[in-house]
Amino acid sequence: MSSEMMTATVSIGKQELEEYLNLVREAAELEEDIKDLETRSQARSWIEGRRSSCGGTDRIGSLVARIVELQSLLERKQADILQRRLLVESAIEGLEPGDRRLIRLRYVRGLAWNEVAEELGYCTRQVIRIHQQVLHKMSTNVA
C-alpha cells in the first residue's frame, strides 16, 4: 500500500494530537509515582525489618498493592499511547519533512512554541502560522 493511499485514509486534528501528548505526560507521571512508591516501600521494608512493630507489613502491603494497581494502569496507557502514536505517524506520513518535524516537536516531544521555533529556525509567530496550515492539511488529508 502506497503512502498516499495510507494518508488518504487517516485524518487527525489538533484535539487528537493534544490528547496523545496529554496521555504521554500522564504515563510519565505514573512512572514517577510508581518509582516514588517503590522507594517508599523499600525504605519502609528496611525500617520495619530493623524494628518489630505492629502493622508494618500492612503498610508495606498497601504500598505494594498501590504499585501493582498503578503499573496495571500504566500498561493500559502505554498500549493506548502506542496505538495513538501509530495513528499520528500515519497522519503525518504524507506531509513535507519540515511539517512532520514541526508536528513531532510540538506533539510528540511536547516542546513549547518558542522551543519549536528555535529548533526550526523561525520566529514563534511564523511557526504557529505554519502549524495552523499543517493542521488544516492533516484534517482534510491534503499533503
N, C-alpha and C positions, 0 to 999 in steps of 0.2 A: 504494500500500500504506500503510495507516494505521500510526502509530507504535505502537499497541497490538499490531498483528499483527507488526511487526518485533521488538519487545522480547519478545514471547512466544516467539520462536524463538532468542533469544540468551540464554544463561546463562553467567555468568562468575563466578569466585570469587577469593578473596584470592590464591591462588597465581598465577593468570594476571595479576592486577594487579601483583603483585610482580615477575613475570618481565618484564612490559612496562617497569616502572620500571628494573629492572636492565639491560635492553637499551638503554634511552635513556642510562643512565650509561656503559655500555660504549662506545657510539658517541661520546659526548662525550670520553671518554678517548682513543679512537682519533684523533679530530680533533686533540687536543692533541699526541699522539705524532707525527702527520703534520706539524704545524706545527714541532715541535721538530726533526724530521729535515730538513725543508726549510730551516730556519735553519742547521742544521749543514752541510748540503750547499752552501748558498750561501757560507757562511764559508770552508769548505774549498776551494771552487772559486776564491774570491778569493785565498786564501793560495797555492794551487797555481799560480795564474796569475802571482803575484808572484815565485815561485821555481821553478826547474826541479828536480823531484825524481822519482825513480822510484816508481812505484806510486801516485802521487797520483790519477790518473784511475781506478785500480781502486777506491780507497776511495770516491771520489765515485760511481762506477758502482754500488757495492754499496749506498750510501745511497739512490740513485735507485731501484734495484730494490726496496729495502725500502719506500720511499714508495709505489711503484706497488702493491706487494702489500697494504699497509695500506689504500690507497684502494679497492682492489677489495673487501676485507673490509668496509670502512665502507659501501660502496654496498649490499652484501648486507644488512648490519644495518639500514640505513635503509629498505630495501624491507620487511624484516620488521617494523620499527617502524611503518611506515605501515599495514600490514595489521592489526597488533595494535591500533593506535590506533582504527582503524575499528571493530574488534570492541568495544573499550572504550566508544566513543561509542554504538554500537548497544545495548550492555548497559545503559548509564545513561540512555538517551534517555527511558525511561518513568518515571524517578524524579522525585521532587519537586525543584524547583530547588536547595534547600538541600542535599539529599542528593547531587545531581550535583556541586555545588561542593565538598563535602567530599571526594568521590572524586577529583575533579580536583586539588585542593590536595595531597592525600596521594600520589596515584599518578602524576599527570601532571607536576605541578610538583615533586614529591619533597620536600615540606615535612615537617619533624619534627612530632610530635604537638603540642608546645607552640606551634609556629608556626601549625598548622592551627587550634588552639583560639583563638589570638589573632585570626586572620583572621575567624573565625566569631563571636567574642564569647562564647565559652563557656569553661568550665574544661576542662582536659585530660581529666579523668576522664569528663566528660559527652560530650565528642567521641568518645572511644574507645567508650563505650556506644552512641552513635548509629551509629558506624561498624559495630559488630557487627550492629546491626539492619539497616543498609543492605546489608551483605554477605549477610545472610540473604535479604533481598528479592531481591537480584540472583541469588543461586544457585538460588532457587526460582521466579524470574520473577514475583514478586509486586510490583507497582508501587504 
